[in-house]
Amino acid sequence: MGRLTTHVLDTANGCPGEGICVEVYRLEAGNRVLLTQTMTNADGRCDAPLLEGEALTPGEYELQFHAGDYLRRHGGTASEPLFLDLIPLRFGVSDSAAHYHVPLLLSPYGYSTYRGS
């Protein structure tokens, strides 16, 4: 059974990104359709897969991380507007039976991602 998971690591402070809102969208005909919304836990992970089973189908998706709220709470920057606020990550799913793990490595002035395991 396929599934989509994520986690957030705060690379500036060396800790999990706790309490970050994550939204999952499916891209359909140029439009974003909100599928689910959740928060990261104390370990920077979501308590359950974002999508799994029949909910994960081949196509294009977007994870949107509300990083600005987290950065404000943790003193990420001294001035407004923040350099990073909402972070969208667009990716494709070709095999609905596979595990797609899309982590976010976050700092106040940069981020990176990859397909994890």
All heavy atoms as an XYZ file, in Angstrom:
894
protein
N       0.837     -1.175      0.000
C       0.000      0.000      0.000
C       0.884      1.240      0.000
O       1.777      1.384      0.819
C      -0.895     -0.012      1.236
C      -1.657      1.255      1.409
S      -2.738      1.429      2.870
C      -2.769     -0.097      3.684
N       0.639      2.144     -0.928
C       1.409      3.368     -1.029
C       1.057      4.348      0.063
O      -0.028      4.308      0.643
N       1.995      5.256      0.329
C       1.727      6.287      1.333
C       2.654      7.472      1.122
O       3.720      7.353      0.512
C       1.856      5.737      2.737
C       3.255      5.317      3.049
C       3.375      4.707      4.412
N       4.800      4.496      4.580
C       5.333      3.550      5.272
N       4.590      2.714      5.898
N       6.629      3.444      5.360
N       2.230      8.613      1.640
C       2.992      9.851      1.602
C       3.237     10.282      3.033
O       2.296     10.405      3.821
C       2.213     10.935      0.848
C       2.777     12.350      0.898
C       4.153     12.431      0.232
C       1.802     13.330      0.245
N       4.515     10.522      3.363
C       4.878     10.977      4.699
C       5.855     12.142      4.587
O       6.436     12.394      3.535
C       5.531      9.848      5.522
O       6.688      9.377      4.829
C       4.557      8.701      5.751
N       6.035     12.843      5.695
C       6.983     13.951      5.756
C       7.497     14.102      7.173
O       6.944     13.524      8.120
C       6.353     15.276      5.281
O       7.375     16.253      5.119
C       5.305     15.792      6.248
N       8.532     14.866      7.329
C       8.967     15.359      8.632
C       9.763     16.636      8.401
O      10.199     16.908      7.289
C       9.758     14.314      9.427
C      11.154     14.085      8.978
N      11.482     13.212      7.960
C      12.318     14.623      9.408
C      12.794     13.209      7.792
N      13.328     14.063      8.644
N       9.909     17.425      9.465
C      10.631     18.693      9.375
C      11.746     18.700     10.405
O      11.517     18.387     11.578
C       9.700     19.902      9.615
C      10.468     21.204      9.489
C       8.516     19.878      8.660
N      12.940     19.044      9.953
C      14.086     19.208     10.844
C      14.542     20.660     10.789
O      14.724     21.218      9.709
C      15.231     18.298     10.423
C      14.962     16.801     10.526
C      16.128     16.012      9.964
C      14.684     16.403     11.964
N      14.709     21.261     11.943
C      15.225     22.622     12.065
C      16.754     22.511     12.094
O      17.341     22.188     13.131
C      14.673     23.237     13.357
C      15.174     24.642     13.622
O      16.230     25.031     13.078
O      14.513     25.352     14.405
N      17.381     22.757     10.971
C      18.835     22.574     10.883
C      19.603     23.711     11.563
O      20.766     23.534     11.908
C      19.290     22.438      9.419
O      18.906     23.602      8.693
C      18.680     21.208      8.783
N      18.987     24.854     11.772
C      19.658     25.967     12.443
C      19.788     25.704     13.941
O      20.791     26.061     14.562
C      18.911     27.270     12.205
N      18.762     25.072     14.516
C      18.756     24.823     15.957
C      19.026     23.366     16.311
O      19.096     23.020     17.489
C      17.417     25.258     16.564
C      17.236     26.759     16.478
O      18.090     27.518     16.912
N      16.136     27.197     15.889
N      19.138     22.505     15.302
C      19.429     21.099     15.551
C      18.341     20.365     16.289
O      18.610     19.598     17.218
N      17.085     20.604     15.878
C      15.970     19.958     16.562
C      14.831     19.694     15.574
O      14.819     20.243     14.475
C      15.477     20.824     17.711
S      14.860     22.446     17.210
N      13.873     18.870     15.978
C      12.703     18.651     15.119
C      11.885     19.928     14.979
O      11.864     20.767     15.878
C      11.897     17.585     15.872
C      12.837     16.974     16.842
C      13.839     18.036     17.183
N      11.216     20.058     13.844
C      10.320     21.198     13.603
C       8.936     20.875     14.130
O       8.088     20.364     13.406
N       8.710     21.170     15.388
C       7.442     20.850     16.052
C       6.397     21.932     15.817
O       6.705     23.120     15.824
C       7.677     20.719     17.559
C       6.426     20.432     18.349
C       6.656     20.343     19.844
O       7.796     20.565     20.312
O       5.685     20.056     20.559
N       5.149     21.522     15.597
C       4.035     22.456     15.502
C       3.959     23.203     14.190
O       3.472     24.330     14.148
N       4.404     22.584     13.106
C       4.334     23.215     11.792
C       3.126     22.676     11.038
O       2.963     21.463     10.895
C       5.628     22.966     10.980
C       6.809     23.632     11.699
C       5.490     23.475      9.546
C       8.152     23.366     11.072
N       2.298     23.559     10.564
C       1.138     23.173      9.769
C       1.615     22.720      8.387
O       2.413     23.412      7.751
C       0.176     24.351      9.641
S      -1.247     24.016      8.584
N       1.113     21.565      7.958
C       1.445     21.017      6.645
C       0.134     20.763      5.903
O      -0.756     20.091      6.429
C       2.238     19.693      6.753
C       2.581     19.162      5.368
C       3.478     19.867      7.608
N       0.031     21.312      4.712
C      -1.140     21.087      3.860
C      -0.727     20.246      2.663
O       0.379     20.406      2.146
C      -1.715     22.417      3.374
C      -2.219     23.294      4.499
C      -2.533     24.709      4.060
O      -1.973     25.171      3.044
O      -3.313     25.352      4.760
N      -1.625     19.366      2.234
C      -1.373     18.519      1.071
C      -2.385     18.877     -0.005
O      -3.596     18.864      0.242
C      -1.516     17.022      1.409
C      -1.218     16.170      0.182
C      -0.618     16.647      2.573
N      -1.878     19.209     -1.185
C      -2.718     19.546     -2.329
C      -2.446     18.569     -3.471
O      -1.329     18.114     -3.645
C      -2.403     20.949     -2.851
C      -2.740     22.059     -1.893
C      -1.817     22.497     -0.956
C      -3.982     22.680     -1.943
C      -2.123     23.523     -0.081
C      -4.292     23.704     -1.069
C      -3.357     24.124     -0.140
O      -3.666     25.147      0.721
N      -3.461     18.300     -4.238
C      -3.301     17.603     -5.514
C      -3.480     18.662     -6.596
O      -4.375     19.507     -6.508
C      -4.336     16.499     -5.672
C      -4.159     15.735     -6.988
C      -5.015     14.474     -7.013
N      -5.017     13.885     -8.319
C      -4.084     13.070     -8.799
N      -3.071     12.728     -8.049
N      -4.174     12.590    -10.013
N      -2.622     18.626     -7.604
C      -2.712     19.578     -8.704
C      -3.548     18.949     -9.801
O      -3.221     17.884    -10.309
C      -1.317     19.932     -9.211
C      -0.365     20.470     -8.141
C       1.012     20.706     -8.719
C      -0.906     21.720     -7.513
N      -4.648     19.611    -10.141
C      -5.576     19.103    -11.149
C      -5.937     20.225    -12.114
O      -6.527     21.223    -11.697
C      -6.847     18.557    -10.494
C      -6.605     17.375     -9.583
C      -7.874     16.884     -8.901
O      -8.950     17.470     -9.119
O      -7.773     15.920     -8.134
N      -5.565     20.053    -13.365
C      -5.887     21.027    -14.421
C      -5.480     22.445    -14.025
O      -6.238     23.397    -14.199
C      -7.376     20.965    -14.760
N      -4.302     22.580    -13.445
C      -3.793     23.885    -13.069
C      -4.314     24.419    -11.752
O      -3.948     25.520    -11.347
N      -5.162     23.671    -11.081
C      -5.719     24.100     -9.797
C      -5.174     23.239     -8.670
O      -4.887     22.063     -8.851
C      -7.242     23.991     -9.806
C      -7.872     24.913    -10.813
O      -7.546     26.089    -10.865
N      -8.752     24.376    -11.626
N      -5.081     23.843     -7.486
C      -4.690     23.101     -6.287
C      -5.948     22.696     -5.532
O      -6.788     23.537     -5.236
C      -3.815     23.954     -5.374
C      -2.487     24.315     -5.968
C      -1.605     25.120     -5.027
N      -2.335     25.984     -4.128
C      -1.914     26.338     -2.911
N      -0.764     25.929     -2.466
N      -2.638     27.132     -2.155
N      -6.048     21.414     -5.228
C      -7.188     20.897     -4.470
C      -6.657     20.423     -3.118
O      -5.832     19.505     -3.052
C      -7.867     19.730     -5.221
C      -9.005     19.150     -4.395
C      -8.348     20.184     -6.588
N      -7.118     21.048     -2.037
C      -6.670     20.686     -0.701
C      -7.201     19.301     -0.334
O      -8.404     19.055     -0.384
C      -7.155     21.711      0.326
C      -6.756     21.456      1.780
C      -5.238     21.508      1.956
C      -7.444     22.457      2.689
N      -6.287     18.403      0.029
C      -6.673     17.046      0.412
C      -6.692     16.850      1.917
O      -7.562     16.163      2.449
C      -5.731     16.022     -0.224
C      -5.648     16.027     -1.742
C      -4.628     14.989     -2.216
C      -7.019     15.763     -2.357
N      -5.709     17.423      2.594
C      -5.643     17.281      4.050
C      -4.720     18.337      4.632
O      -3.936     18.962      3.916
C      -5.161     15.864      4.451
O      -5.321     15.690      5.857
C      -3.718     15.630      4.067
N      -4.838     18.510      5.935
C      -4.011     19.463      6.672
C      -3.703     18.833      8.019
O      -4.573     18.210      8.633
C      -4.769     20.769      6.862
C      -4.040     21.815      7.641
C      -4.866     23.083      7.789
O      -5.915     23.248      7.197
N      -4.391     23.992      8.612
N      -2.474     18.978      8.494
C      -2.077     18.407      9.781
C      -0.972     19.244     10.393
O      -0.518     20.217      9.788
C      -1.624     16.931      9.598
O      -1.475     16.322     10.877
C      -0.344     16.835      8.793
N      -0.547     18.869     11.583
C       0.547     19.552     12.287
C       1.630     18.539     12.607
O       1.337     17.370     12.884
C       0.046     20.155     13.606
C      -1.020     21.211     13.448
S      -0.414     22.742     12.788
C       0.360     23.461     14.205
N       2.875     18.999     12.594
C       3.961     18.117     12.997
C       3.965     17.976     14.522
O       3.621     18.905     15.250
C       5.322     18.642     12.515
O       5.539     19.954     13.029
C       5.398     18.642     10.987
N       4.373     16.803     14.983
C       4.397     16.520     16.416
C       5.750     16.911     17.022
O       6.578     17.539     16.359
C       4.041     15.050     16.667
C       5.006     14.083     16.017
O       6.159     14.405     15.748
N       4.536     12.874     15.764
N       5.996     16.509     18.256
C       7.229     16.880     18.962
C       8.479     16.332     18.277
O       9.575     16.865     18.468
C       7.171     16.386     20.406
N       8.320     15.304     17.460
C       9.441     14.717     16.725
C       9.570     15.309     15.323
O      10.382     14.843     14.529
C       9.257     13.196     16.658
C      10.523     12.462     16.262
O      11.625     12.924     16.618
O      10.409     11.432     15.576
N       8.759     16.318     14.997
C       8.789     16.935     13.673
C       8.093     16.105     12.606
O       8.184     16.408     11.420
N       7.405     15.061     13.029
C       6.709     14.160     12.099
C       5.201     14.331     12.250
O       4.728     14.936     13.201
C       7.090     12.707     12.383
C       8.572     12.456     12.200
C       8.964     11.018     12.497
N      10.397     10.829     12.340
C      11.005     10.613     11.193
N      10.305     10.530     10.080
N      12.309     10.469     11.143
N       4.480     13.766     11.328
C       3.020     13.753     11.413
C       2.609     12.436     12.064
O       3.273     11.412     11.882
C       2.403     13.904     10.030
S       2.908     15.447      9.227
N       1.545     12.454     12.818
C       1.129     11.263     13.559
C       0.668     10.123     12.666
O       0.645      8.975     13.103
C       0.025     11.618     14.557
C       0.550     12.480     15.701
O       1.748     12.359     16.047
O      -0.230     13.275     16.251
N       0.289     10.424     11.451
C      -0.172      9.408     10.500
C       0.299      9.810      9.110
O       0.644     10.975      8.877
C      -1.702      9.315     10.534
N       0.319      8.859      8.166
C       0.660      9.245      6.787
C      -0.262     10.355      6.299
O      -1.446     10.411      6.660
C       0.453      7.965      5.997
C       0.642      6.871      7.002
C       0.076      7.423      8.291
N       0.276     11.239      5.478
C      -0.534     12.315      4.907
C      -1.581     11.748      3.958
O      -2.719     12.207      3.927
C       0.369     13.317      4.185
C       1.407     13.995      5.067
C       2.410     14.750      4.210
C       0.744     14.908      6.069
N      -1.167     10.797      3.148
C      -2.065     10.067      2.247
C      -1.620      8.615      2.256
O      -0.427      8.330      2.368
C      -1.986     10.605      0.818
C      -2.365     12.059      0.575
C      -2.064     12.437     -0.877
C      -3.828     12.303      0.902
N      -2.569      7.711      2.097
C      -2.196      6.304      1.962
C      -3.298      5.528      1.257
O      -4.441      5.971      1.182
C      -1.866      5.673      3.312
C      -3.000      5.550      4.281
C      -2.549      4.932      5.604
O      -1.669      4.058      5.599
O      -3.096      5.339      6.636
N      -2.907      4.388      0.734
C      -3.859      3.530      0.045
C      -4.436      4.196     -1.182
O      -3.727      4.806     -1.978
N      -5.747      4.089     -1.330
C      -6.434      4.629     -2.505
C      -6.383      6.146     -2.596
O      -6.623      6.716     -3.657
C      -7.879      4.145     -2.520
C      -8.000      2.649     -2.737
C      -9.448      2.177     -2.745
O     -10.368      3.023     -2.694
O      -9.648      0.958     -2.803
N      -6.058      6.819     -1.497
C      -5.978      8.286     -1.519
C      -4.742      8.783     -2.252
O      -4.697      9.930     -2.680
C      -5.990      8.826     -0.091
N      -3.728      7.915     -2.392
C      -2.502      8.289     -3.097
C      -2.570      7.712     -4.511
O      -2.488      6.507     -4.705
C      -1.268      7.756     -2.369
C       0.077      8.125     -2.989
C       0.313      9.636     -2.905
C       1.202      7.379     -2.300
N      -2.732      8.584     -5.470
C      -2.839      8.167     -6.869
C      -1.741      8.845     -7.677
O      -1.204      9.879     -7.263
C      -4.213      8.548     -7.457
O      -4.381      9.970     -7.350
C      -5.347      7.849     -6.722
N      -1.386      8.292     -8.829
C      -0.376      8.960     -9.662
C      -0.824     10.383    -10.018
O      -2.013     10.637    -10.241
C      -0.307      8.073    -10.906
C      -0.714      6.728    -10.422
C      -1.789      7.003     -9.398
N       0.128     11.280    -10.029
C      -0.173     12.666    -10.361
C       0.792     13.614     -9.689
O       1.816     13.209     -9.141
N       0.443     14.885     -9.722
C       1.271     15.926     -9.139
C       0.657     16.412     -7.832
O      -0.561     16.577     -7.727
C       1.408     17.094    -10.105
C       2.152     16.732    -11.375
C       2.268     17.923    -12.295
O       3.119     18.796    -12.024
O       1.490     17.979    -13.257
N       1.539     16.645     -6.860
C       1.119     17.046     -5.527
C       1.946     18.229     -5.068
O       3.015     18.520     -5.610
C       1.311     15.897     -4.535
C       0.368     14.746     -4.774
C       0.682     13.740     -5.672
C      -0.844     14.668     -4.099
C      -0.175     12.684     -5.905
C      -1.711     13.613     -4.319
C      -1.370     12.623     -5.222
O      -2.236     11.583     -5.448
N       1.444     18.893     -4.030
C       2.187     19.970     -3.385
C       2.013     19.850     -1.880
O       0.889     19.700     -1.393
C       1.681     21.334     -3.842
C       2.389     22.501     -3.162
C       1.881     23.842     -3.650
O       1.955     24.098     -4.872
O       1.403     24.624     -2.806
N       3.122     19.874     -1.183
C       3.094     20.036      0.267
C       3.370     21.503      0.539
O       4.291     22.084     -0.044
C       4.171     19.195      0.945
C       4.046     17.681      0.857
C       5.213     17.020      1.568
C       2.739     17.219      1.441
N       2.577     22.108      1.395
C       2.831     23.496      1.776
C       3.092     23.530      3.279
O       2.245     23.116      4.065
C       1.657     24.404      1.421
C       1.945     25.852      1.732
C       1.012     26.791      1.015
O       1.319     27.248     -0.062
N      -0.118     27.060      1.620
N       4.278     23.994      3.635
C       4.696     24.074      5.031
C       4.552     25.518      5.503
O       5.090     26.424      4.876
C       6.153     23.634      5.163
C       6.399     22.199      4.805
C       6.650     21.832      3.488
C       6.390     21.213      5.774
C       6.891     20.516      3.146
C       6.630     19.890      5.444
C       6.877     19.541      4.130
N       3.883     25.713      6.615
C       3.727     27.048      7.204
C       4.924     27.308      8.114
O       4.804     27.372      9.343
C       2.399     27.131      7.960
C       1.222     27.124      7.048
N       0.435     28.233      6.843
C       0.711     26.149      6.256
C      -0.514     27.932      5.980
N      -0.364     26.675      5.607
N       6.080     27.468      7.506
C       7.347     27.597      8.231
C       7.460     28.922      8.974
O       8.104     28.991     10.021
C       8.508     27.442      7.263
N       6.868     29.979      8.448
C       6.980     31.290      9.076
C       6.461     31.309     10.497
O       7.075     31.922     11.378
N       5.336     30.654     10.734
C       4.784     30.605     12.092
C       5.787     29.964     13.045
O       6.007     30.447     14.150
C       3.475     29.818     12.104
C       2.383     30.466     11.271
O       2.446     31.695     11.045
O       1.477     29.743     10.833
N       6.398     28.867     12.597
C       7.409     28.180     13.407
C       8.623     29.078     13.630
O       9.114     29.205     14.755
C       7.826     26.880     12.709
C       8.994     26.201     13.371
C       8.800     25.366     14.474
C      10.286     26.405     12.915
C       9.876     24.757     15.100
C      11.367     25.799     13.528
C      11.153     24.973     14.625
O      12.231     24.380     15.241
N       9.122     29.710     12.581
C      10.306     30.556     12.698
C      10.065     31.745     13.628
O      10.954     32.132     14.393
C      10.752     31.030     11.315
C      11.282     29.923     10.398
C      11.444     30.444      8.970
C      12.574     29.334     10.932
N       8.887     32.310     13.587
C       8.565     33.417     14.504
C       8.600     32.937     15.958
O       9.091     33.643     16.836
C       7.196     34.001     14.178
C       7.169     34.886     12.968
C       5.768     35.468     12.707
N       5.733     36.097     11.419
C       5.333     35.498     10.286
N       4.923     34.234     10.294
N       5.344     36.158      9.146
N       8.050     31.748     16.213
C       8.026     31.207     17.581
C       9.422     30.896     18.097
O       9.654     30.915     19.299
C       7.181     29.926     17.645
C       5.696     30.144     17.556
C       4.911     28.909     17.949
N       5.321     27.689     17.275
C       4.845     27.254     16.108
N       3.954     27.972     15.453
N       5.263     26.126     15.591
N      10.344     30.586     17.193
C      11.674     30.157     17.605
C      12.742     31.201     17.305
O      13.920     30.858     17.217
C      12.009     28.818     16.944
C      11.134     27.721     17.457
N      11.392     27.055     18.624
C       9.969     27.215     16.983
C      10.441     26.173     18.847
N       9.568     26.256     17.871
N      12.330     32.447     17.143
C      13.291     33.534     16.956
C      14.153     33.388     15.722
O      15.331     33.731     15.741
N      13.541     32.877     14.654
C      14.296     32.598     13.439
C      14.919     33.814     12.795
O      16.001     33.727     12.232
N      14.283     34.955     12.883
C      14.839     36.173     12.304
C      14.412     37.357     13.160
O      13.472     37.275     13.936
C      14.337     36.414     10.864
O      12.920     36.549     10.893
C      14.725     35.289      9.939
N      15.104     38.451     12.985
C      14.821     39.629     13.798
C      13.878     40.604     13.110
O      13.409     41.530     13.722
C      16.128     40.330     14.137
N      13.608     40.416     11.833
C      12.815     41.419     11.127
C      11.691     40.783     10.325
O      11.733     39.614      9.992
C      13.721     42.233     10.200
O      14.291     41.385      9.233
N      10.703     41.592     10.054
C       9.581     41.195      9.205
C       9.679     41.977      7.910
O      10.126     43.116      7.926
C       8.244     41.506      9.890
C       7.951     40.657     11.098
C       7.452     39.261     10.768
O       7.001     39.021      9.636
O       7.538     38.398     11.641
N       9.288     41.513      6.789
C       8.772     40.157      6.629
C       9.900     39.134      6.699
O      11.061     39.443      6.438
C       8.146     40.173      5.231
C       8.940     41.181      4.478
C       9.316     42.238      5.504
N       9.528     37.919      7.102
C      10.496     36.832      7.140
C      10.996     36.531      5.732
O      10.276     36.708      4.755
C       9.855     35.566      7.701
C       9.386     35.605      9.138
C       8.685     34.298      9.487
C      10.533     35.852     10.087
N      12.220     36.044      5.641
C      12.735     35.622      4.349
C      11.938     34.424      3.836
O      11.604     34.349      2.660
C      14.223     35.278      4.471
C      14.838     34.887      3.161
C      15.065     35.838      2.181
C      15.180     33.576      2.901
C      15.619     35.489      0.961
C      15.742     33.215      1.690
C      15.953     34.159      0.714
N      11.629     33.475      4.718
C      10.804     32.308      4.368
C       9.535     32.329      5.197
O       9.576     32.580      6.392
C      11.557     31.006      4.648
C      12.781     30.737      3.801
C      13.497     29.489      4.297
C      12.400     30.582      2.338
N       8.424     32.039      4.556
C       7.152     31.973      5.265
C       6.453     30.683      4.849
O       6.615     29.657      5.487
C       6.309     33.204      4.955
C       5.095     33.324      5.864
O       4.913     32.480      6.755
O       4.318     34.269      5.684
N       5.704     30.705      3.764
C       5.080     29.485      3.240
C       6.044     28.828      2.264
O       6.559     29.482      1.359
C       3.773     29.813      2.526
C       2.668     30.399      3.385
C       1.463     30.753      2.524
C       2.271     29.444      4.488
N       6.276     27.539      2.450
C       7.199     26.814      1.583
C       6.429     25.739      0.825
O       5.978     24.762      1.421
C       8.337     26.172      2.394
C       9.145     27.264      3.107
C       9.231     25.324      1.486
C      10.211     26.732      4.030
N       6.254     25.912     -0.491
C       5.580     24.879     -1.294
C       6.604     23.919     -1.909
O       7.629     24.343     -2.435
C       4.891     25.698     -2.387
C       5.800     26.872     -2.578
C       6.440     27.147     -1.237
N       6.336     22.641     -1.795
C       7.173     21.625     -2.437
C       6.291     20.832     -3.393
O       5.380     20.139     -2.971
C       7.773     20.667     -1.398
C       8.699     21.271     -0.356
C       9.183     20.182      0.594
C       9.863     21.969     -1.003
N       6.561     20.960     -4.691
C       5.796     20.230     -5.703
C       6.587     19.016     -6.153
O       7.790     19.096     -6.369
C       5.475     21.128     -6.887
C       4.448     22.168     -6.525
C       3.911     22.875     -7.734
N       2.824     23.752     -7.321
C       2.080     24.437     -8.147
N       2.296     24.369     -9.452
N       1.117     25.209     -7.692
N       5.882     17.908     -6.305
C       6.528     16.659     -6.690
C       5.511     15.766     -7.380
O       4.298     15.978     -7.293
C       7.120     15.951     -5.457
C       6.094     15.624     -4.411
C       5.505     14.369     -4.362
C       5.692     16.581     -3.496
C       4.545     14.073     -3.410
C       4.725     16.294     -2.543
C       4.157     15.042     -2.502
N       6.012     14.773     -8.072
C       5.150     13.844     -8.796
C       5.163     12.462     -8.177
O       6.181     12.007     -7.662
N       4.031     11.804     -8.258
C       3.875     10.417     -7.820
C       3.588      9.586     -9.063
O       2.591      9.827     -9.745
C       2.726     10.276     -6.797
C       2.375      8.818     -6.548
C       3.088     10.988     -5.499
N       4.471      8.646     -9.354
C       4.266      7.786    -10.521
C       3.822      6.383    -10.136
O       3.182      5.698    -10.927
C       5.546      7.707    -11.362
O       6.603      7.211    -10.576
N       4.142      5.957     -8.918
C       3.816      4.606     -8.451
C       2.989      4.718     -7.183
O       3.526      4.963     -6.099
C       5.106      3.828     -8.201
C       4.869      2.416     -7.714
O       3.692      2.004     -7.559
O       5.866      1.716     -7.476
N       1.694      4.533     -7.288
C       0.807      4.708     -6.135
C       0.983      3.629     -5.074
O       0.424      3.740     -3.984
C      -0.650      4.775     -6.589
O      -1.020      3.575     -7.226
N       1.762      2.598     -5.361
C       2.020      1.549     -4.373
C       3.305      1.813     -3.590
O       3.629      1.075     -2.660
C       2.107      0.195     -5.059
N       4.042      2.865     -3.934
C       5.328      3.158     -3.302
C       5.168      4.090     -2.103
O       4.143      4.753     -1.933
C       6.278      3.786     -4.323
N       6.220      4.150     -1.297
C       6.284      5.089     -0.175
C       7.016      6.338     -0.653
O       8.170      6.257     -1.082
C       7.018      4.458      0.999
C       7.150      5.363      2.185
N       8.018      5.096      3.198
C       6.532      6.516      2.532
C       7.934      6.056      4.121
N       7.034      6.925      3.725
N       6.363      7.470     -0.578
C       6.971      8.762     -0.908
C       7.152      9.525      0.407
O       6.180      9.923      1.045
C       6.081      9.564     -1.866
C       6.094      9.008     -3.259
C       5.290      7.929     -3.606
C       6.913      9.544     -4.241
C       5.299      7.404     -4.889
C       6.937      9.027     -5.525
C       6.131      7.961     -5.838
O       6.152      7.445     -7.115
N       8.408      9.674      0.812
C       8.733     10.420      2.028
C       9.423     11.711      1.579
O      10.452     11.662      0.908
C       9.658      9.615      2.941
C       9.956     10.309      4.224
N       8.985     10.564      5.175
C      11.111     10.824      4.721
C       9.533     11.197      6.199
N      10.826     11.367      5.937
N       8.815     12.850      1.904
C       9.298     14.148      1.427
C       9.593     15.026      2.647
O       8.723     15.755      3.118
C       8.253     14.818      0.497
C       8.812     16.112     -0.081
C       7.804     13.869     -0.602
N      10.815     14.957      3.179
C      11.165     15.765      4.349
C      11.549     17.192      3.980
O      11.898     17.481      2.836
C      12.365     15.025      4.945
C      12.960     14.308      3.800
C      11.860     14.018      2.820
N      11.475     18.065      4.975
C      11.898     19.454      4.827
C      12.988     19.724      5.858
O      12.782     19.520      7.056
C      10.725     20.409      5.057
C      11.045     21.898      4.962
C      11.347     22.293      3.525
C       9.907     22.732      5.518
N      14.148     20.150      5.385
C      15.233     20.591      6.253
C      15.199     22.111      6.226
O      15.392     22.725      5.175
C      16.575     20.059      5.748
C      16.634     18.544      5.543
C      17.994     18.129      5.006
C      16.289     17.793      6.807
N      14.952     22.718      7.364
C      14.584     24.128      7.439
C      15.580     24.946      8.254
O      16.053     24.504      9.297
C      13.199     24.228      8.092
C      12.631     25.600      8.394
C      12.368     26.380      7.111
C      11.357     25.458      9.214
N      15.873     26.150      7.769
C      16.569     27.177      8.537
C      15.930     28.512      8.166
O      15.147     28.572      7.219
C      18.072     27.168      8.235
O      18.333     27.706      6.960
N      16.214     29.584      8.874
C      15.549     30.858      8.579
C      15.797     31.395      7.168
O      14.986     32.156      6.661
C      16.126     31.815      9.628
C      16.534     30.940     10.755
C      17.015     29.672     10.106
N      16.914     31.010      6.543
C      17.248     31.572      5.244
C      17.406     30.536      4.144
O      17.918     30.843      3.074
C      18.512     32.426      5.354
C      18.307     33.604      6.265
C      18.772     33.586      7.567
C      17.593     34.713      5.833
C      18.556     34.661      8.410
C      17.373     35.790      6.662
C      17.858     35.756      7.965
O      17.633     36.822      8.797
N      16.970     29.319      4.382
C      17.085     28.304      3.348
C      16.403     27.023      3.763
O      16.088     26.805      4.924
N      16.182     26.175      2.763
C      15.602     24.866      3.021
C      16.042     23.916      1.931
O      16.491     24.331      0.858
C      14.074     24.930      3.102
C      13.378     25.326      1.836
C      12.971     24.370      0.906
C      13.100     26.659      1.556
C      12.317     24.733     -0.267
C      12.448     27.035      0.385
C      12.060     26.064     -0.506
O      11.414     26.434     -1.663
N      15.922     22.637      2.210
C      16.172     21.620      1.190
C      15.228     20.454      1.439
O      14.624     20.332      2.495
C      17.641     21.151      1.214
O      17.933     20.501      2.421
N      15.120     19.625      0.421
C      14.259     18.458      0.487
C      14.856     17.360     -0.361
O      15.811     17.592     -1.116
C      12.814     18.803      0.041
O      11.963     17.714      0.373
C      12.761     19.106     -1.445
N      14.318     16.181     -0.262
C      14.744     15.039     -1.054
C      13.679     13.961     -0.929
O      12.772     14.073     -0.106
C      16.108     14.514     -0.559
C      16.114     14.150      0.914
C      15.857     12.838      1.332
C      16.369     15.105      1.893
C      15.846     12.500      2.671
C      16.353     14.777      3.226
C      16.098     13.470      3.614
O      16.084     13.139      4.949
N      13.778     12.938     -1.741
C      12.873     11.806     -1.570
C      13.561     10.828     -0.634
O      14.554     10.209     -0.964
C      12.546     11.123     -2.893
C      11.576      9.962     -2.653
C      11.059      9.327     -3.876
N      10.232      8.174     -3.503
C       9.822      7.260     -4.342
N      10.108      7.356     -5.618
N       9.106      6.253     -3.905
N      13.013     10.715      0.540
C      13.580      9.833      1.553
C      12.986      8.444      1.469
O      12.306      8.080      0.508
N      13.234      7.688      2.517
C      12.732      6.317      2.555
C      11.870      6.087      3.770
O      11.801      6.874      4.663
C      13.897      5.341      2.556
O      14.740      5.588      3.656
